Amino acid sequence: MKFMLSNLFFKPNGESQYSELNATRIRGTLERLTHRISERFPGSGLSQVSNGLQDVAARVEELCQWLPRPLWPIRALAILAGLAVLTIFALAIQLTLQAGPQASSVSDLLQGIESAINEIIFLSIALYFLGTVEMRIKRRTALKALHRLRSIAHVVDMHQLAKDPAYVLAISTPTASSPERLLTTFELARYLDYCSELLSITSKLAALHAQYLNDPIVLNAVDDVEGLAHSLAGKIWQKIMILDIAASEQEKSQTPPIEN
């Protein structure tokens, strides 16, 4: 029975390392990807984007260490303010009860009760506000970080926008405004694959916020970033599939027929 109950709880950290995202390992994966991009395309804009994402990932890791921690100064101020509000509320109730027997008419008594009800409503709102200060501070910080990740996803998409597989599959006539296209089929496939990996890591960095902060607004923002990254990666993979199909057809055409 004890063994069955123990399985209902989380395992120790050494055994549960694959049950949640690890910010340090995500940074390690991003660092290796940055080296791969820089080695394959030195000095490219995509390598600079990857370097910038590394800086963002370092701040996200620090943020994920900060989000679960209680903000004791904020909590202490909220508790003191809550006690002050409750004290004022108790005094108001006491004054209302003392004025009740001295009321000259029923209307005066009803006015006193109405005043007490209004004070209860306003004080309840004040207590709710004080109790959610910490969550709102963390939510605002997380939303700023998620906005940054959303912008990076769009920047990655801009870098793959002009990488059209059509120019390596057929003879094309460039115009004066056509972008410079020097990548081979293999290099273009690698470039698009790197863009897809950057988008995947961006979505994982966004998911870390929901892992360490249980807030519906933050969760919706995380879903938006993940949906954006998935949609952009889908366009990239369409280009990669075109390259793969074309390479397969080219390989078939170059294979000599088998004589019976």
C-alpha positions as CSV (number, residue, x, y, z in Angstrom):
1,M,0.0,0.0,0.0
2,K,2.8,2.4,0.9
3,F,4.5,1.6,-2.4
4,M,1.4,2.3,-4.4
5,L,0.9,5.7,-2.6
6,S,4.5,6.7,-3.1
7,N,4.1,6.2,-6.9
8,L,1.3,8.9,-6.9
9,F,3.8,11.6,-6.0
10,F,6.7,13.0,-8.1
11,K,9.9,11.0,-8.1
12,P,13.1,12.6,-6.9
13,N,14.9,15.1,-9.1
14,G,17.3,12.5,-10.3
15,E,14.5,10.3,-11.6
16,S,12.2,13.0,-12.9
17,Q,14.6,14.9,-15.2
18,Y,12.6,13.8,-18.3
19,S,9.2,14.8,-16.9
20,E,9.6,18.6,-17.4
21,L,11.6,21.0,-19.6
22,N,15.0,21.9,-18.4
23,A,16.1,25.5,-19.1
24,T,19.8,24.7,-18.8
25,R,19.6,21.8,-21.4
26,I,17.6,24.0,-23.7
27,R,20.3,26.6,-23.6
28,G,22.9,23.8,-24.3
29,T,20.9,22.7,-27.3
30,L,20.7,26.3,-28.6
31,E,24.4,26.8,-28.1
32,R,25.3,23.8,-30.2
33,L,22.8,24.9,-32.8
34,T,24.5,28.4,-32.9
35,H,27.9,26.7,-33.4
36,R,26.4,24.7,-36.3
37,I,24.9,27.7,-38.0
38,S,28.1,29.7,-37.6
39,E,30.2,26.9,-39.0
40,R,27.9,26.3,-41.9
41,F,27.0,29.9,-42.7
42,P,29.7,32.1,-41.0
43,G,28.7,35.8,-40.7
44,S,25.2,35.1,-41.8
45,G,22.2,37.0,-40.4
46,L,20.7,33.7,-39.1
47,S,23.8,33.1,-36.9
48,Q,23.3,36.6,-35.4
49,V,19.7,35.8,-34.7
50,S,20.8,32.6,-33.0
51,N,23.3,34.5,-30.9
52,G,20.6,36.9,-29.9
53,L,18.3,34.1,-29.0
54,Q,21.0,32.8,-26.7
55,D,21.0,36.0,-24.7
56,V,17.2,35.8,-24.5
57,A,17.5,32.2,-23.3
58,A,19.9,33.2,-20.5
59,R,17.4,35.7,-19.3
60,V,14.6,33.2,-19.6
61,E,16.5,30.8,-17.4
62,E,17.0,33.4,-14.8
63,L,13.4,34.3,-15.0
64,C,12.3,30.7,-14.5
65,Q,14.4,30.5,-11.3
66,W,12.7,33.7,-10.1
67,L,9.1,32.9,-11.0
68,P,8.5,30.1,-8.4
69,R,10.1,32.0,-5.6
70,P,7.8,33.9,-3.2
71,L,8.3,37.7,-3.2
72,W,8.5,38.1,0.6
73,P,8.6,41.9,0.7
74,I,5.5,42.1,-1.5
75,R,3.7,39.4,0.6
76,A,4.7,41.2,3.9
77,L,3.3,44.5,2.6
78,A,0.1,42.8,1.4
79,I,-0.3,41.1,4.8
80,L,0.2,44.4,6.6
81,A,-2.1,46.2,4.3
82,G,-4.7,43.4,4.6
83,L,-4.5,43.6,8.4
84,A,-5.0,47.4,8.3
85,V,-8.0,46.9,6.0
86,L,-9.5,44.3,8.3
87,T,-9.0,46.6,11.3
88,I,-10.8,49.5,9.6
89,F,-13.5,47.1,8.6
90,A,-13.9,45.9,12.2
91,L,-14.0,49.4,13.5
92,A,-16.7,50.4,11.0
93,I,-18.8,47.4,12.0
94,Q,-18.4,48.3,15.6
95,L,-19.5,51.9,15.0
96,T,-22.5,50.6,13.0
97,L,-23.6,48.3,15.8
98,Q,-23.2,51.0,18.3
99,A,-25.3,53.4,16.2
100,G,-28.0,50.8,15.7
101,P,-29.8,51.1,19.1
102,Q,-29.6,54.9,18.9
103,A,-31.2,55.1,15.5
104,S,-34.3,57.4,15.6
105,S,-36.1,55.5,12.8
106,V,-36.0,52.3,10.7
107,S,-34.7,54.4,7.7
108,D,-31.7,55.5,9.8
109,L,-31.0,51.8,10.7
110,L,-31.3,50.7,7.0
111,Q,-28.9,53.5,6.0
112,G,-26.4,52.3,8.5
113,I,-26.7,48.7,7.2
114,E,-26.4,49.8,3.6
115,S,-23.3,51.8,4.5
116,A,-21.8,48.7,6.2
117,I,-22.5,46.6,3.1
118,N,-20.8,49.1,0.8
119,E,-17.8,49.1,3.1
120,I,-17.7,45.3,3.0
121,I,-17.8,45.4,-0.8
122,F,-15.0,48.0,-1.1
123,L,-12.9,46.3,1.5
124,S,-13.3,42.9,-0.2
125,I,-12.1,44.5,-3.5
126,A,-9.1,46.0,-1.7
127,L,-8.2,42.6,-0.1
128,Y,-8.4,40.9,-3.5
129,F,-6.2,43.6,-5.0
130,L,-3.6,43.2,-2.3
131,G,-3.7,39.4,-2.5
132,T,-3.0,39.4,-6.3
133,V,-0.2,41.9,-6.4
134,E,2.6,39.3,-6.5
135,M,0.9,37.3,-9.3
136,R,0.4,40.4,-11.3
137,I,4.0,41.4,-11.0
138,K,5.2,38.0,-12.1
139,R,2.6,37.9,-14.9
140,R,3.7,41.3,-16.3
141,T,7.4,40.1,-16.3
142,A,6.5,36.8,-18.0
143,L,4.4,38.6,-20.7
144,K,7.3,40.9,-21.5
145,A,9.6,37.9,-22.0
146,L,7.0,36.1,-24.1
147,H,6.6,39.2,-26.3
148,R,10.3,39.1,-26.9
149,L,10.2,35.5,-28.0
150,R,7.2,36.2,-30.3
151,S,9.3,38.9,-32.0
152,I,12.2,36.6,-32.5
153,A,10.0,34.0,-34.1
154,H,9.0,36.7,-36.7
155,V,12.6,37.6,-37.2
156,V,13.5,33.9,-38.0
157,D,10.6,33.8,-40.5
158,M,12.0,36.9,-42.2
159,H,15.3,35.2,-42.7
160,Q,13.8,32.2,-44.5
161,L,11.3,34.3,-46.5
162,A,13.5,34.7,-49.6
163,K,14.8,31.2,-49.5
164,D,12.7,29.9,-52.3
165,P,13.5,26.3,-53.4
166,A,12.3,27.0,-56.9
167,Y,15.6,28.8,-57.9
168,V,17.7,25.6,-57.2
169,L,15.3,23.3,-59.0
170,A,14.9,25.1,-62.3
171,I,16.6,27.7,-64.4
172,S,15.2,31.1,-63.5
173,T,15.8,34.6,-64.8
174,P,16.6,37.0,-61.9
175,T,15.5,40.6,-62.1
176,A,17.4,43.7,-60.8
177,S,15.5,43.5,-57.5
178,S,15.9,39.7,-57.0
179,P,17.8,38.7,-53.8
180,E,21.2,37.2,-54.1
181,R,20.9,33.4,-54.1
182,L,24.1,31.5,-53.9
183,L,23.1,28.5,-51.8
184,T,23.2,25.0,-53.2
185,T,20.3,22.5,-52.7
186,F,22.1,21.0,-49.8
187,E,22.9,24.3,-48.2
188,L,19.4,25.6,-48.7
189,A,17.9,22.5,-47.0
190,R,20.3,23.0,-44.1
191,Y,19.5,26.7,-43.8
192,L,15.7,25.9,-43.7
193,D,16.3,23.1,-41.2
194,Y,18.2,25.5,-38.9
195,C,15.3,28.0,-39.1
196,S,12.9,25.3,-38.1
197,E,15.1,24.3,-35.1
198,L,15.3,27.9,-34.0
199,L,11.5,28.2,-34.0
200,S,11.2,24.9,-32.1
201,I,13.6,26.2,-29.4
202,T,11.8,29.5,-29.3
203,S,8.5,27.7,-28.5
204,K,10.2,25.6,-25.8
205,L,11.6,28.7,-24.2
206,A,8.0,30.1,-24.2
207,A,6.7,26.8,-22.6
208,L,9.1,27.3,-19.7
209,H,7.0,30.3,-18.5
210,A,3.8,28.2,-18.2
211,Q,5.8,25.5,-16.4
212,Y,6.9,27.8,-13.6
213,L,3.9,30.1,-13.4
214,N,0.4,28.8,-13.2
215,D,-1.5,31.7,-14.6
216,P,-4.2,31.5,-17.3
217,I,-3.2,34.7,-19.0
218,V,0.5,33.6,-19.3
219,L,-0.7,30.2,-20.5
220,N,-2.7,31.8,-23.3
221,A,0.3,33.9,-24.3
222,V,2.5,30.7,-24.3
223,D,-0.1,29.0,-26.5
224,D,0.0,32.0,-28.9
225,V,3.8,31.8,-29.2
226,E,3.8,28.0,-29.7
227,G,1.0,28.3,-32.3
228,L,3.0,31.0,-34.2
229,A,6.2,29.0,-34.1
230,H,4.3,25.8,-35.3
231,S,2.7,27.8,-38.1
232,L,5.9,29.3,-39.3
233,A,7.8,26.0,-39.1
234,G,5.0,24.4,-41.2
235,K,5.8,26.8,-44.1
236,I,9.5,26.0,-43.8
237,W,8.9,22.3,-43.9
238,Q,6.8,22.7,-47.1
239,K,9.9,24.1,-48.7
240,I,12.1,21.3,-47.3
241,M,9.6,18.7,-48.6
242,I,9.8,20.3,-52.1
243,L,13.6,20.0,-52.0
244,D,13.5,16.4,-50.8
245,I,11.0,15.4,-53.5
246,A,13.1,17.2,-56.2
247,A,16.3,15.5,-55.0
248,S,14.6,12.1,-55.0
249,E,13.4,12.7,-58.6
250,Q,16.8,13.8,-59.7
251,E,18.4,10.8,-58.2
252,K,16.0,8.5,-60.0
253,S,16.7,10.2,-63.3
254,Q,20.4,9.8,-62.8
255,T,20.2,6.1,-61.9
256,P,20.9,3.9,-65.0
257,P,18.2,1.4,-65.9
258,I,18.6,-2.2,-64.9
259,E,19.0,-4.5,-67.8
260,N,17.3,-7.8,-67.6
